[in-house]
Amino acid sequence: MSFFKRLTKPKADITLDLPEGPFALGEETKGTITVESKEDVNANEIVLKLVCIETKKKIKKEWDPVEGKTEEPYWDEAVLFNIKRKVADSLSLPSGSKKDFPFSVKVPEVGRESYYSVDAKVKWYVVARMDIKKRRNVSTRKLIQVTKPSTVSQVIKEKEVIKEVVMIPCKYCQGLMPQTSTFCPNCGARRRA
């Protein structure tokens, strides 16, 4: 293999097929990695990565003898979560071939949900990469939205109880009163048995 061929990108494509999001924290995500080759390719492995990156805008404060105190904004980046799964071991793809590799990955329960603001961002990516022997790697990535898990709302069922109340006449005022009451609501007299 010539030196220049090692530097050129292989004629192979890798694509990710994921269900529509958003994905909840703790949810199992299934999808397919499709590899299509337009030349003979010998791959070491095909890898899937789930990555969470937090980016924050910070202010760098310096003292300049000429200008005095200066403030310069910059973006600080940190990887909060990074998991790597091997989808396929070494394989040989002849020219014109196309293969699908199903995968399953779980978004961690304790992670942070996707977040976008003026000075902070939390982004989740699903990355698929094919490592090719003595050549440049072929990769793709897809931005996904991760949300808090939905709380299952408990449905409280109220049971309506309908009672029939028998009304009886009061011995003193002849007004109707419930059979269960001990005093007449009209005159206040005690009910006789």
C-alpha positions in Angstrom: 0.0 0.0 0.0 1.4 3.3 -1.0 2.1 6.1 1.5 -0.4 8.5 -0.1 -3.2 5.9 0.0 -2.8 5.8 3.7 -3.5 9.5 3.9 -6.6 9.5 1.7 -10.0 8.8 3.0 -11.4 5.4 2.1 -14.3 5.2 -0.3 -16.7 3.9 2.4 -19.7 5.5 4.1 -21.0 4.8 7.6 -24.5 6.0 8.6 -26.5 5.9 11.9 -30.2 5.0 12.0 -31.8 6.0 15.3 -35.5 6.3 16.3 -36.9 9.8 16.6 -36.0 11.4 20.0 -36.1 12.7 22.6 -34.5 10.0 24.7 -35.1 9.8 28.5 -32.3 9.3 31.0 -32.2 5.6 31.8 -33.8 4.6 28.5 -32.5 1.8 26.3 -31.9 3.1 22.7 -31.7 0.7 19.7 -30.6 1.5 16.2 -28.6 0.4 13.2 -25.1 1.2 11.8 -25.0 0.8 8.1 -21.6 0.5 6.4 -21.3 0.8 2.6 -18.0 0.3 0.8 -17.1 1.5 -2.7 -13.7 -0.2 -2.6 -12.1 -3.2 -0.8 -11.8 -2.3 2.9 -10.3 -4.2 5.8 -11.7 -2.9 9.1 -10.2 -3.5 12.5 -13.5 -2.9 14.2 -16.7 -0.9 14.2 -17.3 1.1 17.3 -20.4 2.9 18.8 -19.9 5.7 21.3 -22.4 7.6 23.4 -20.9 10.9 24.5 -22.1 13.8 26.7 -20.2 17.1 26.5 -20.8 20.1 28.6 -19.6 23.5 27.4 -19.5 26.6 29.6 -18.7 30.2 28.7 -16.1 31.6 31.1 -14.2 34.8 31.4 -10.4 34.9 31.4 -9.2 37.8 33.5 -5.6 39.1 32.9 -3.6 42.0 33.9 -1.9 43.8 31.0 0.7 46.5 32.0 -0.5 48.7 29.1 -4.2 48.2 29.0 -4.7 47.3 32.6 -7.3 44.7 33.6 -8.6 42.7 30.6 -11.4 40.2 30.3 -11.7 37.7 27.4 -14.5 35.2 27.1 -13.7 31.6 26.2 -15.5 28.3 26.1 -14.5 25.5 28.5 -15.5 22.0 27.5 -15.7 18.9 29.6 -16.8 15.3 28.7 -19.4 14.2 31.3 -20.0 10.8 29.9 -18.3 8.6 27.3 -19.2 4.9 26.7 -17.7 2.8 23.9 -19.2 -0.4 22.5 -17.7 -2.7 19.9 -20.4 -3.5 17.4 -18.2 -5.6 15.1 -14.7 -7.1 15.2 -12.3 -7.2 12.2 -14.0 -7.7 8.9 -13.3 -7.4 5.2 -15.8 -5.5 3.1 -15.5 -6.1 -0.7 -16.2 -3.2 -3.1 -19.9 -2.5 -3.5 -21.0 -4.3 -0.3 -23.4 -2.9 2.3 -23.9 -4.3 5.8 -26.1 -3.4 8.7 -25.1 -3.8 12.3 -27.8 -3.5 15.0 -26.9 -2.0 18.3 -28.4 -1.2 21.7 -27.1 1.4 24.2 -28.5 2.7 27.4 -28.5 6.4 28.3 -27.3 6.6 31.9 -29.9 7.3 34.6 -27.6 9.8 36.5 -26.6 11.9 33.4 -27.7 15.4 32.6 -30.4 16.3 30.2 -29.7 18.2 27.0 -29.5 21.9 27.7 -28.9 25.0 25.5 -28.4 28.6 26.8 -26.4 31.6 26.1 -23.5 30.6 28.4 -23.8 26.8 28.8 -24.7 23.8 26.7 -25.0 20.1 27.4 -25.0 18.0 24.2 -25.4 14.3 23.7 -23.9 12.5 20.6 -24.1 9.0 19.2 -20.9 8.4 17.3 -20.3 5.5 14.9 -16.7 4.8 13.7 -15.1 2.2 11.5 -11.3 1.8 12.2 -9.6 0.7 8.9 -6.2 -1.0 8.9 -3.4 1.4 7.9 -6.0 4.0 6.6 -7.9 7.0 8.0 -11.0 6.1 10.0 -14.6 6.7 8.7 -17.0 8.1 11.2 -20.3 9.8 11.6 -22.1 11.4 14.6 -25.7 12.3 15.4 -26.8 14.9 17.9 -29.6 13.5 20.1 -31.9 15.2 22.7 -31.9 13.7 26.2 -34.6 14.6 28.7 -35.5 13.8 32.2 -37.5 10.6 32.6 -41.2 11.3 32.6 -42.8 10.7 35.9 -45.7 8.3 35.8 -48.7 10.3 36.9 -50.9 8.4 39.2 -54.5 8.5 38.3 -56.7 8.7 41.3 -60.0 7.2 40.7 -62.8 8.6 42.7 -65.6 6.3 43.4 -68.9 8.0 43.6 -71.2 6.4 46.1 -74.9 7.1 45.7 -77.0 6.5 48.8 -80.7 6.5 49.0 -81.8 8.4 52.0 -85.3 7.7 53.2 -87.2 10.8 54.4 -89.7 10.4 57.2 -92.2 13.1 58.6 -91.5 14.7 62.0 -94.1 13.9 64.6 -94.2 17.5 65.8 -93.9 19.8 62.7 -94.7 17.3 59.9 -91.6 18.4 58.0 -89.5 15.8 56.3 -86.2 14.6 57.9 -83.7 11.9 57.0 -84.3 8.6 58.7 -80.8 8.5 60.0 -81.0 11.9 61.9 -81.8 12.1 65.6 -83.1 15.7 65.5 -85.5 17.4 63.0 -83.7 20.0 60.8 -86.9 22.1 60.8 -88.1 22.3 64.4 -85.2 20.7 66.3 -87.3 18.2 68.1 -85.9 14.9 69.1 -87.1 12.0 66.9 -89.3 9.5 68.4 -88.8 5.8 67.8 
